[in-house]
Structures are given as structure tokens and as C-alpha cells.
Amino acid sequence: MIAPRIVVDERPDPESREAIFRPLLDYNASKVGSPAFAPFAIFLRDSDTDAVIGGLWAHFVYGWLHVELLFVPEEMRGSGIGSLLMHRAEAVASERGCIGVWLDSFSFQAPGFYEKLGYEKFGTLDDFPRGEANHFLRKRLIPKNS
């Protein structure tokens, strides 16, 4: 086999990502089965305009719900909306048979909020960003259809 060229690309296109992602996904599936990747969202919408003003964005994968984004407008924080969004997501995840929920939160965001909801830290990346940390948290669920 001829050695491949190694090329650095600081502006890669989505097709190139797919060329790496697809065979990796296929390899993973050959070892542990299909990830059954499915997006999921709960939106906060403005009562007047119906515009999305916040919410939760996640995906189901390998029996877990991964929360990618949770945003509550600053003027609504502390009102219980964030907890409501997380509880609703956990209920849906449990109904779908998930064994847990995981997410990450910067130290300047809300790791304490998630810990109050029963999430536990399972990892920390220090100095990301510098002087801060990125915390990885999880919560085990009891799947409803287990």
C-alpha cells in the first residue's frame, strides 16, 4: 500500500466530514449495532410571534439522550423553566427506553443546576476554555419499556 498524503485543511467542507464519518459509523455499527441516531428538541416559543426564544436540543444515540444545547433567556432564568425542560426531556428519554441522559456544561454556565437535578460529574476537561473547565455530567434513568 502506498502511504497516503496528510493534508491539513482549515476550511473543510461537509462532504469531507462525511467521508470520515460514514466509515467510522459503519465500523461502530459492526461492533455494537446501529446507533439509532434521532434528533430531539423542546422549544420555548414567544407567545406573540411564535419565534423560538430558547429550549433544548438533543439526540438519541445508543440508548442515551445526549443534550447538546439548553438555553433559557436570561430574564426567565430561576423561574423553573430550565428544570421543566430537563424533566420533560428525561421523561421522553425514559419512555423511549433510554438508560440515561448526558451533557456537558462549562464551569461558567450551569453545572450546579444539573447537579441539583440529580446529574453527576463523570469527567472534567480543565482549561477549556483557559481558566475555566468543561464538565461532563450524566443521569441514569429507569427506562419505561425495559
C-alpha positions as CSV (number, residue, x, y, z in Angstrom):
1,M,0.0,0.0,0.0
2,I,1.3,3.5,-0.9
3,A,1.4,5.8,2.1
4,P,-1.4,8.4,2.0
5,R,-0.8,12.1,1.8
6,I,-1.6,14.0,5.0
7,V,-3.3,17.3,4.2
8,V,-4.3,20.0,6.7
9,D,-7.5,21.8,5.8
10,E,-8.5,24.8,7.9
11,R,-11.8,25.2,5.9
12,P,-13.0,21.6,5.4
13,D,-16.3,21.1,3.5
14,P,-19.2,18.9,4.8
15,E,-18.6,16.3,2.2
16,S,-15.1,15.6,3.6
17,R,-16.5,15.2,7.1
18,E,-19.0,12.7,5.7
19,A,-16.1,10.8,4.1
20,I,-14.6,10.3,7.6
21,F,-17.9,10.0,9.5
22,R,-19.6,7.4,7.3
23,P,-16.9,4.6,7.5
24,L,-16.5,5.3,11.3
25,L,-20.2,5.0,11.8
26,D,-20.2,1.7,9.8
27,Y,-17.3,0.4,11.8
28,N,-19.0,1.2,15.1
29,A,-22.3,-0.4,13.9
30,S,-20.4,-3.6,13.0
31,K,-19.1,-3.7,16.7
32,V,-22.1,-2.6,18.7
33,G,-25.1,-2.2,16.4
34,S,-26.8,0.8,14.9
35,P,-26.7,3.9,17.0
36,A,-30.3,4.6,16.0
37,F,-29.4,8.4,16.0
38,A,-32.5,10.6,16.2
39,P,-32.7,14.3,16.8
40,F,-35.0,15.7,19.5
41,A,-36.0,19.2,20.6
42,I,-38.2,21.0,23.0
43,F,-38.7,24.7,22.1
44,L,-39.6,27.8,24.1
45,R,-41.6,30.0,21.7
46,D,-42.6,33.6,22.1
47,S,-46.3,33.8,22.8
48,D,-46.9,36.6,20.3
49,T,-44.6,35.8,17.4
50,D,-44.1,32.1,17.8
51,A,-40.4,32.6,17.3
52,V,-38.0,30.2,19.1
53,I,-36.5,32.0,22.0
54,G,-34.9,29.1,23.8
55,G,-35.2,25.4,24.5
56,L,-33.4,22.1,24.5
57,W,-31.7,20.4,21.5
58,A,-30.6,16.8,21.9
59,H,-30.3,13.5,20.1
60,F,-30.9,9.8,21.0
61,V,-28.0,7.6,20.4
62,Y,-27.0,4.1,21.7
63,G,-29.8,4.1,24.3
64,W,-28.8,7.5,25.8
65,L,-30.2,11.0,25.3
66,H,-27.3,13.5,24.7
67,V,-28.4,17.1,25.4
68,E,-26.3,19.3,23.1
69,L,-28.0,22.6,23.9
70,L,-30.1,24.1,26.7
71,F,-30.9,27.8,26.6
72,V,-33.3,29.8,28.7
73,P,-33.4,33.5,28.1
74,E,-31.7,35.4,31.0
75,E,-34.9,37.1,32.1
76,M,-36.6,33.7,32.6
77,R,-33.8,32.0,34.5
78,G,-34.6,31.0,38.0
79,S,-38.3,30.5,37.1
80,G,-38.1,26.7,36.8
81,I,-38.3,26.6,33.0
82,G,-34.9,25.0,32.7
83,S,-35.8,22.3,35.2
84,L,-39.1,21.8,33.3
85,L,-37.3,21.4,30.0
86,M,-34.9,18.8,31.5
87,H,-37.6,16.9,33.3
88,R,-39.6,16.7,30.1
89,A,-36.6,15.5,28.1
90,E,-35.8,12.9,30.8
91,A,-39.5,11.7,30.6
92,V,-39.3,11.3,26.8
93,A,-36.0,9.5,27.1
94,S,-37.3,7.1,29.7
95,E,-40.4,6.5,27.5
96,R,-38.1,5.6,24.6
97,G,-36.2,3.2,26.8
98,C,-33.1,5.2,27.3
99,I,-30.8,4.2,30.2
100,G,-29.6,7.8,30.8
101,V,-29.0,11.4,29.8
102,W,-25.6,13.0,29.4
103,L,-24.4,16.5,28.6
104,D,-21.5,18.9,29.1
105,S,-21.5,22.3,30.7
106,F,-18.8,24.9,31.1
107,S,-17.9,26.0,34.6
108,F,-19.3,29.5,33.9
109,Q,-22.6,28.0,32.6
110,A,-24.7,25.7,34.9
111,P,-23.0,22.5,36.2
112,G,-24.6,23.2,39.6
113,F,-28.0,23.4,38.0
114,Y,-27.6,20.0,36.6
115,E,-26.2,18.6,39.8
116,K,-29.4,19.8,41.6
117,L,-31.4,17.8,39.1
118,G,-29.5,14.7,40.1
119,Y,-26.7,14.7,37.5
120,E,-23.3,13.5,38.5
121,K,-20.0,14.6,37.0
122,F,-18.1,11.8,35.3
123,G,-15.3,13.9,33.8
124,T,-13.8,17.4,33.6
125,L,-11.7,19.0,30.9
126,D,-9.7,21.7,32.7
127,D,-8.6,24.9,31.0
128,F,-11.4,24.6,28.4
129,P,-11.6,27.5,27.9
130,R,-8.5,28.7,29.6
131,G,-9.1,29.4,33.3
132,E,-12.4,27.5,33.1
133,A,-13.5,23.9,32.8
134,N,-15.9,21.8,30.8
135,H,-17.8,19.3,33.0
136,F,-19.4,16.2,31.7
137,L,-22.5,15.0,33.6
138,R,-24.8,12.1,33.4
139,K,-28.0,10.8,35.0
140,R,-29.2,7.2,34.9
141,L,-32.8,6.7,34.1
142,I,-35.2,3.8,34.6
143,P,-36.5,3.0,31.1
144,K,-40.3,2.7,31.0
145,N,-40.1,0.0,28.4
146,S,-37.4,-2.2,29.9
